[in-house]
């Protein structure tokens, strides 16, 4: 019995050692943990720049307020009422009403000035008529006086020389006075005409200003110039001009727009780090935030060459316009889009997740699984996207790499690369290009700021 008990004890001890060992061996050759290990893939590698944008119509008709608002001293016009955004209107339908308080006050001022100008013009006309009439009457009297002096002169022929000479002097004086009166009459006529032109010009100016104010007041009833769907205009800060919004003549007094929904574009802004990757003509995949399952093809049509600073942002951004190459009845201006711009494409590239790449003493390495062992392998990197990077040397398709360094990785010796680098020469300062591209990206299109 003692021998049997010892034998079973020995068997149990052997099993206690072999079973854990077999479990550990099975674990090493079993399925890899996909959360920690990734395989090197080979295929088409794309570099995408993803950004959000807002849909708007590429072509649209503007609904504007009065065109000559500045001539009527109207610089800030408040929207008193406006139809709901998205309302479908016909040509001539009332879209909005502007507050008439300021234009009514201006109308009263111009009316007073016009009344005064008309009174001054009438007064000047009466004064001129009276003065010229008096001048003509004086000349008539002078002509009669001259006739009397002529008769006196003729009668003094038989008088004494002194009396004869006196008659001649009187006649000459009357003759000269009449000539001077005729010259003064011409001057007074010119003076009256100049005065009438002056007051007439002021009267015409006030009359024209009254017509302008009346036309501007009529323009405070804003009507649709064409049929379409009403979309509110936006201020410089991006806020829509609804009831209470301000309309000013500096931007054309735009109240709303009537977009052409057949051709849509997404307006977006790219940060200064990624803008050099974008160029006109690049393909874009567009999706709607309201329905991410819908995808629309598009292309970059404009890339600004001057940056700007958007409200509530400290970073400089560049405006980019992406045209949708396919129309859809569900698309509406103002919808938020997600735009994935394909900036580079490399066929047949090896690539791994960025998380698998790390550095050790200035050397770029990955931790590669080799059976049950882990090897610290030096690699050479190529083009990089947001979450993956191209491998030029050091790995093969199907290799397994760890997504995080293993324990005591600092004690491991890296396997160094041999031979010349495969990284192509790129433009100075352009570190984003690690491999040749299938298409050379053209420079950004010039857009007026």
Secondary structure as a PSIPRED ss2 file (coil, helix, strand):
# PSIPRED VFORMAT (PSIPRED V4.0)

   1 X C   1.000  0.000  0.000
   2 X H   0.000  1.000  0.000
   3 X H   0.000  1.000  0.000
   4 X H   0.000  1.000  0.000
   5 X H   0.000  1.000  0.000
   6 X H   0.000  1.000  0.000
   7 X H   0.000  1.000  0.000
   8 X H   0.000  1.000  0.000
   9 X H   0.000  1.000  0.000
  10 X H   0.000  1.000  0.000
  11 X H   0.000  1.000  0.000
  12 X H   0.000  1.000  0.000
  13 X H   0.000  1.000  0.000
  14 X H   0.000  1.000  0.000
  15 X H   0.000  1.000  0.000
  16 X H   0.000  1.000  0.000
  17 X H   0.000  1.000  0.000
  18 X H   0.000  1.000  0.000
  19 X H   0.000  1.000  0.000
  20 X H   0.000  1.000  0.000
  21 X H   0.000  1.000  0.000
  22 X H   0.000  1.000  0.000
  23 X H   0.000  1.000  0.000
  24 X H   0.000  1.000  0.000
  25 X H   0.000  1.000  0.000
  26 X H   0.000  1.000  0.000
  27 X H   0.000  1.000  0.000
  28 X H   0.000  1.000  0.000
  29 X H   0.000  1.000  0.000
  30 X C   1.000  0.000  0.000
  31 X C   1.000  0.000  0.000
  32 X C   1.000  0.000  0.000
  33 X C   1.000  0.000  0.000
  34 X C   1.000  0.000  0.000
  35 X C   1.000  0.000  0.000
  36 X C   1.000  0.000  0.000
  37 X E   0.000  0.000  1.000
  38 X E   0.000  0.000  1.000
  39 X E   0.000  0.000  1.000
  40 X C   1.000  0.000  0.000
  41 X E   0.000  0.000  1.000
  42 X E   0.000  0.000  1.000
  43 X E   0.000  0.000  1.000
  44 X E   0.000  0.000  1.000
  45 X E   0.000  0.000  1.000
  46 X E   0.000  0.000  1.000
  47 X E   0.000  0.000  1.000
  48 X E   0.000  0.000  1.000
  49 X E   0.000  0.000  1.000
  50 X E   0.000  0.000  1.000
  51 X E   0.000  0.000  1.000
  52 X E   0.000  0.000  1.000
  53 X E   0.000  0.000  1.000
  54 X E   0.000  0.000  1.000
  55 X E   0.000  0.000  1.000
  56 X E   0.000  0.000  1.000
  57 X E   0.000  0.000  1.000
  58 X C   1.000  0.000  0.000
  59 X C   1.000  0.000  0.000
  60 X E   0.000  0.000  1.000
  61 X E   0.000  0.000  1.000
  62 X E   0.000  0.000  1.000
  63 X E   0.000  0.000  1.000
  64 X E   0.000  0.000  1.000
  65 X C   1.000  0.000  0.000
  66 X C   1.000  0.000  0.000
  67 X C   1.000  0.000  0.000
  68 X C   1.000  0.000  0.000
  69 X C   1.000  0.000  0.000
  70 X H   0.000  1.000  0.000
  71 X H   0.000  1.000  0.000
  72 X H   0.000  1.000  0.000
  73 X C   1.000  0.000  0.000
  74 X C   1.000  0.000  0.000
  75 X C   1.000  0.000  0.000
  76 X C   1.000  0.000  0.000
  77 X E   0.000  0.000  1.000
  78 X E   0.000  0.000  1.000
  79 X E   0.000  0.000  1.000
  80 X E   0.000  0.000  1.000
  81 X E   0.000  0.000  1.000
  82 X E   0.000  0.000  1.000
  83 X C   1.000  0.000  0.000
  84 X C   1.000  0.000  0.000
  85 X C   1.000  0.000  0.000
  86 X C   1.000  0.000  0.000
  87 X C   1.000  0.000  0.000
  88 X E   0.000  0.000  1.000
  89 X E   0.000  0.000  1.000
  90 X C   1.000  0.000  0.000
  91 X C   1.000  0.000  0.000
  92 X C   1.000  0.000  0.000
  93 X C   1.000  0.000  0.000
  94 X E   0.000  0.000  1.000
  95 X E   0.000  0.000  1.000
  96 X E   0.000  0.000  1.000
  97 X E   0.000  0.000  1.000
  98 X E   0.000  0.000  1.000
  99 X C   1.000  0.000  0.000
 100 X C   1.000  0.000  0.000
 101 X H   0.000  1.000  0.000
 102 X H   0.000  1.000  0.000
 103 X H   0.000  1.000  0.000
 104 X H   0.000  1.000  0.000
 105 X H   0.000  1.000  0.000
 106 X H   0.000  1.000  0.000
 107 X H   0.000  1.000  0.000
 108 X H   0.000  1.000  0.000
 109 X H   0.000  1.000  0.000
 110 X H   0.000  1.000  0.000
 111 X H   0.000  1.000  0.000
 112 X H   0.000  1.000  0.000
 113 X H   0.000  1.000  0.000
 114 X H   0.000  1.000  0.000
 115 X H   0.000  1.000  0.000
 116 X H   0.000  1.000  0.000
 117 X H   0.000  1.000  0.000
 118 X H   0.000  1.000  0.000
 119 X H   0.000  1.000  0.000
 120 X H   0.000  1.000  0.000
 121 X H   0.000  1.000  0.000
 122 X H   0.000  1.000  0.000
 123 X H   0.000  1.000  0.000
 124 X H   0.000  1.000  0.000
 125 X H   0.000  1.000  0.000
 126 X H   0.000  1.000  0.000
 127 X H   0.000  1.000  0.000
 128 X H   0.000  1.000  0.000
 129 X H   0.000  1.000  0.000
 130 X H   0.000  1.000  0.000
 131 X H   0.000  1.000  0.000
 132 X H   0.000  1.000  0.000
 133 X H   0.000  1.000  0.000
 134 X H   0.000  1.000  0.000
 135 X H   0.000  1.000  0.000
 136 X H   0.000  1.000  0.000
 137 X H   0.000  1.000  0.000
 138 X H   0.000  1.000  0.000
 139 X H   0.000  1.000  0.000
 140 X H   0.000  1.000  0.000
 141 X H   0.000  1.000  0.000
 142 X H   0.000  1.000  0.000
 143 X H   0.000  1.000  0.000
 144 X H   0.000  1.000  0.000
 145 X H   0.000  1.000  0.000
 146 X H   0.000  1.000  0.000
 147 X H   0.000  1.000  0.000
 148 X H   0.000  1.000  0.000
 149 X H   0.000  1.000  0.000
 150 X H   0.000  1.000  0.000
 151 X H   0.000  1.000  0.000
 152 X H   0.000  1.000  0.000
 153 X H   0.000  1.000  0.000
 154 X H   0.000  1.000  0.000
 155 X H   0.000  1.000  0.000
 156 X H   0.000  1.000  0.000
 157 X H   0.000  1.000  0.000
 158 X H   0.000  1.000  0.000
 159 X C   1.000  0.000  0.000
 160 X C   1.000  0.000  0.000
 161 X H   0.000  1.000  0.000
 162 X H   0.000  1.000  0.000
 163 X H   0.000  1.000  0.000
 164 X H   0.000  1.000  0.000
 165 X H   0.000  1.000  0.000
 166 X H   0.000  1.000  0.000
 167 X H   0.000  1.000  0.000
 168 X H   0.000  1.000  0.000
 169 X H   0.000  1.000  0.000
 170 X H   0.000  1.000  0.000
 171 X H   0.000  1.000  0.000
 172 X H   0.000  1.000  0.000
 173 X H   0.000  1.000  0.000
 174 X H   0.000  1.000  0.000
 175 X H   0.000  1.000  0.000
 176 X H   0.000  1.000  0.000
 177 X H   0.000  1.000  0.000
 178 X H   0.000  1.000  0.000
 179 X H   0.000  1.000  0.000
 180 X H   0.000  1.000  0.000
 181 X H   0.000  1.000  0.000
 182 X H   0.000  1.000  0.000
 183 X H   0.000  1.000  0.000
 184 X H   0.000  1.000  0.000
 185 X H   0.000  1.000  0.000
 186 X H   0.000  1.000  0.000
 187 X H   0.000  1.000  0.000
 188 X H   0.000  1.000  0.000
 189 X H   0.000  1.000  0.000
 190 X H   0.000  1.000  0.000
 191 X H   0.000  1.000  0.000
 192 X H   0.000  1.000  0.000
 193 X H   0.000  1.000  0.000
 194 X H   0.000  1.000  0.000
 195 X H   0.000  1.000  0.000
 196 X H   0.000  1.000  0.000
 197 X H   0.000  1.000  0.000
 198 X H   0.000  1.000  0.000
 199 X H   0.000  1.000  0.000
 200 X H   0.000  1.000  0.000
 201 X H   0.000  1.000  0.000
 202 X H   0.000  1.000  0.000
 203 X H   0.000  1.000  0.000
 204 X H   0.000  1.000  0.000
 205 X H   0.000  1.000  0.000
 206 X H   0.000  1.000  0.000
 207 X H   0.000  1.000  0.000
 208 X H   0.000  1.000  0.000
 209 X H   0.000  1.000  0.000
 210 X H   0.000  1.000  0.000
 211 X H   0.000  1.000  0.000
 212 X H   0.000  1.000  0.000
 213 X H   0.000  1.000  0.000
 214 X H   0.000  1.000  0.000
 215 X H   0.000  1.000  0.000
 216 X H   0.000  1.000  0.000
 217 X H   0.000  1.000  0.000
 218 X H   0.000  1.000  0.000
 219 X H   0.000  1.000  0.000
 220 X C   1.000  0.000  0.000
 221 X E   0.000  0.000  1.000
 222 X E   0.000  0.000  1.000
 223 X E   0.000  0.000  1.000
 224 X C   1.000  0.000  0.000
 225 X C   1.000  0.000  0.000
 226 X C   1.000  0.000  0.000
 227 X C   1.000  0.000  0.000
 228 X E   0.000  0.000  1.000
 229 X E   0.000  0.000  1.000
 230 X E   0.000  0.000  1.000
 231 X E   0.000  0.000  1.000
 232 X E   0.000  0.000  1.000
 233 X C   1.000  0.000  0.000
 234 X E   0.000  0.000  1.000
 235 X C   1.000  0.000  0.000
 236 X C   1.000  0.000  0.000
 237 X C   1.000  0.000  0.000
 238 X C   1.000  0.000  0.000
 239 X C   1.000  0.000  0.000
 240 X E   0.000  0.000  1.000
 241 X C   1.000  0.000  0.000
 242 X C   1.000  0.000  0.000
 243 X C   1.000  0.000  0.000
 244 X C   1.000  0.000  0.000
 245 X C   1.000  0.000  0.000
 246 X E   0.000  0.000  1.000
 247 X E   0.000  0.000  1.000
 248 X C   1.000  0.000  0.000
 249 X H   0.000  1.000  0.000
 250 X H   0.000  1.000  0.000
 251 X H   0.000  1.000  0.000
 252 X C   1.000  0.000  0.000
 253 X C   1.000  0.000  0.000
 254 X E   0.000  0.000  1.000
 255 X E   0.000  0.000  1.000
 256 X E   0.000  0.000  1.000
 257 X E   0.000  0.000  1.000
 258 X E   0.000  0.000  1.000
 259 X E   0.000  0.000  1.000
 260 X C   1.000  0.000  0.000
 261 X C   1.000  0.000  0.000
 262 X C   1.000  0.000  0.000
 263 X C   1.000  0.000  0.000
 264 X E   0.000  0.000  1.000
 265 X E   0.000  0.000  1.000
 266 X E   0.000  0.000  1.000
 267 X E   0.000  0.000  1.000
 268 X E   0.000  0.000  1.000
 269 X E   0.000  0.000  1.000
 270 X E   0.000  0.000  1.000
 271 X E   0.000  0.000  1.000
 272 X C   1.000  0.000  0.000
 273 X C   1.000  0.000  0.000
 274 X C   1.000  0.000  0.000
 275 X H   0.000  1.000  0.000
 276 X H   0.000  1.000  0.000
 277 X H   0.000  1.000  0.000
 278 X C   1.000  0.000  0.000
 279 X C   1.000  0.000  0.000
 280 X C   1.000  0.000  0.000
 281 X C   1.000  0.000  0.000
 282 X C   1.000  0.000  0.000
 283 X E   0.000  0.000  1.000
 284 X E   0.000  0.000  1.000
 285 X E   0.000  0.000  1.000
 286 X E   0.000  0.000  1.000
 287 X E   0.000  0.000  1.000
 288 X E   0.000  0.000  1.000
 289 X C   1.000  0.000  0.000
 290 X C   1.000  0.000  0.000
 291 X C   1.000  0.000  0.000
 292 X C   1.000  0.000  0.000
 293 X C   1.000  0.000  0.000
 294 X C   1.000  0.000  0.000
 295 X E   0.000  0.000  1.000
 296 X E   0.000  0.000  1.000
 297 X E   0.000  0.000  1.000
 298 X E   0.000  0.000  1.000
 299 X E   0.000  0.000  1.000
 300 X E   0.000  0.000  1.000
 301 X E   0.000  0.000  1.000
 302 X E   0.000  0.000  1.000
 303 X E   0.000  0.000  1.000
 304 X C   1.000  0.000  0.000
 305 X C   1.000  0.000  0.000
 306 X C   1.000  0.000  0.000
 307 X C   1.000  0.000  0.000
 308 X E   0.000  0.000  1.000
 309 X E   0.000  0.000  1.000
 310 X C   1.000  0.000  0.000
 311 X C   1.000  0.000  0.000
 312 X C   1.000  0.000  0.000
 313 X C   1.000  0.000  0.000
 314 X C   1.000  0.000  0.000
 315 X C   1.000  0.000  0.000
 316 X E   0.000  0.000  1.000
 317 X E   0.000  0.000  1.000
 318 X E   0.000  0.000  1.000
 319 X E   0.000  0.000  1.000
 320 X E   0.000  0.000  1.000
 321 X E   0.000  0.000  1.000
 322 X E   0.000  0.000  1.000
 323 X E   0.000  0.000  1.000
 324 X E   0.000  0.000  1.000
 325 X C   1.000  0.000  0.000
 326 X C   1.000  0.000  0.000
 327 X C   1.000  0.000  0.000
 328 X C   1.000  0.000  0.000
 329 X C   1.000  0.000  0.000
 330 X C   1.000  0.000  0.000
 331 X C   1.000  0.000  0.000
 332 X C   1.000  0.000  0.000
 333 X C   1.000  0.000  0.000
 334 X C   1.000  0.000  0.000
 335 X C   1.000  0.000  0.000
 336 X E   0.000  0.000  1.000
 337 X E   0.000  0.000  1.000
 338 X E   0.000  0.000  1.000
 339 X E   0.000  0.000  1.000
 340 X E   0.000  0.000  1.000
 341 X E   0.000  0.000  1.000
 342 X E   0.000  0.000  1.000
 343 X E   0.000  0.000  1.000
 344 X E   0.000  0.000  1.000
 345 X E   0.000  0.000  1.000
 346 X E   0.000  0.000  1.000
 347 X E   0.000  0.000  1.000
 348 X E   0.000  0.000  1.000
 349 X E   0.000  0.000  1.000
 350 X E   0.000  0.000  1.000
 351 X E   0.000  0.000  1.000
 352 X E   0.000  0.000  1.000
 353 X E   0.000  0.000  1.000
 354 X H   0.000  1.000  0.000
 355 X H   0.000  1.000  0.000
 356 X H   0.000  1.000  0.000
 357 X C   1.000  0.000  0.000
 358 X E   0.000  0.000  1.000
 359 X E   0.000  0.000  1.000
 360 X E   0.000  0.000  1.000
 361 X C   1.000  0.000  0.000
 362 X C   1.000  0.000  0.000
 363 X E   0.000  0.000  1.000
 364 X E   0.000  0.000  1.000
 365 X E   0.000  0.000  1.000
 366 X E   0.000  0.000  1.000
 367 X E   0.000  0.000  1.000
 368 X E   0.000  0.000  1.000
 369 X E   0.000  0.000  1.000
 370 X E   0.000  0.000  1.000
 371 X C   1.000  0.000  0.000
 372 X C   1.000  0.000  0.000
 373 X E   0.000  0.000  1.000
 374 X E   0.000  0.000  1.000
 375 X E   0.000  0.000  1.000
 376 X E   0.000  0.000  1.000
 377 X E   0.000  0.000  1.000
 378 X E   0.000  0.000  1.000
 379 X C   1.000  0.000  0.000
 380 X E   0.000  0.000  1.000
 381 X E   0.000  0.000  1.000
 382 X E   0.000  0.000  1.000
 383 X E   0.000  0.000  1.000
 384 X E   0.000  0.000  1.000
 385 X C   1.000  0.000  0.000
 386 X C   1.000  0.000  0.000
 387 X C   1.000  0.000  0.000
 388 X E   0.000  0.000  1.000
 389 X E   0.000  0.000  1.000
 390 X E   0.000  0.000  1.000
 391 X E   0.000  0.000  1.000
 392 X E   0.000  0.000  1.000
 393 X E   0.000  0.000  1.000
 394 X C   1.000  0.000  0.000
 395 X C   1.000  0.000  0.000
 396 X C   1.000  0.000  0.000
 397 X C   1.000  0.000  0.000
 398 X C   1.000  0.000  0.000
 399 X C   1.000  0.000  0.000
 400 X E   0.000  0.000  1.000
 401 X E   0.000  0.000  1.000
 402 X E   0.000  0.000  1.000
 403 X C   1.000  0.000  0.000
 404 X C   1.000  0.000  0.000
 405 X C   1.000  0.000  0.000
 406 X C   1.000  0.000  0.000
 407 X C   1.000  0.000  0.000
 408 X C   1.000  0.000  0.000
 409 X H   0.000  1.000  0.000
 410 X H   0.000  1.000  0.000
 411 X H   0.000  1.000  0.000
 412 X C   1.000  0.000  0.000
 413 X C   1.000  0.000  0.000
 414 X C   1.000  0.000  0.000
 415 X E   0.000  0.000  1.000
 416 X C   1.000  0.000  0.000
 417 X C   1.000  0.000  0.000
 418 X C   1.000  0.000  0.000
 419 X C   1.000  0.000  0.000
 420 X C   1.000  0.000  0.000
 421 X C   1.000  0.000  0.000
 422 X C   1.000  0.000  0.000
 423 X C   1.000  0.000  0.000
 424 X C   1.000  0.000  0.000
 425 X C   1.000  0.000  0.000
 426 X C   1.000  0.000  0.000
 427 X C   1.000  0.000  0.000
 428 X C   1.000  0.000  0.000
 429 X C   1.000  0.000  0.000
 430 X C   1.000  0.000  0.000
 431 X C   1.000  0.000  0.000
 432 X C   1.000  0.000  0.000
 433 X C   1.000  0.000  0.000
 434 X C   1.000  0.000  0.000
 435 X C   1.000  0.000  0.000
 436 X C   1.000  0.000  0.000
 437 X C   1.000  0.000  0.000
 438 X C   1.000  0.000  0.000
 439 X C   1.000  0.000  0.000
 440 X C   1.000  0.000  0.000
 441 X C   1.000  0.000  0.000
 442 X C   1.000  0.000  0.000
 443 X C   1.000  0.000  0.000
 444 X C   1.000  0.000  0.000
 445 X C   1.000  0.000  0.000
 446 X C   1.000  0.000  0.000
 447 X C   1.000  0.000  0.000
 448 X C   1.000  0.000  0.000
 449 X C   1.000  0.000  0.000
